Amino acid sequence: MINTISFDVNNQRTMKLVQRQHDGQTLLVIEEPDGTHESIDDAEAFIDPGDFVMLINYYRACKREHKPIL
């Protein structure tokens, strides 16, 4: 099973977050308008589950405390 979340970003590109299994790594894909993908180094393209949870917790804390997201 593959789960995907996608968002429109600048220059008519699409950002996709792809996860192949529960609690697995999440792959970041940036798709160009012509269907090609931006080249992203593996160290940046794959987000470990713990890091992903940490990012969400950071986002929530910033919003809760009305602080900028840096």
Secondary structure, 3 states (H helix, E strand, C coil): CCEEEEEEEHHHEEEEEEECCCCCCEEEEEECCCCCECCCCHHHHEECHHHHHHHHHHHHHHHHCCCCCC
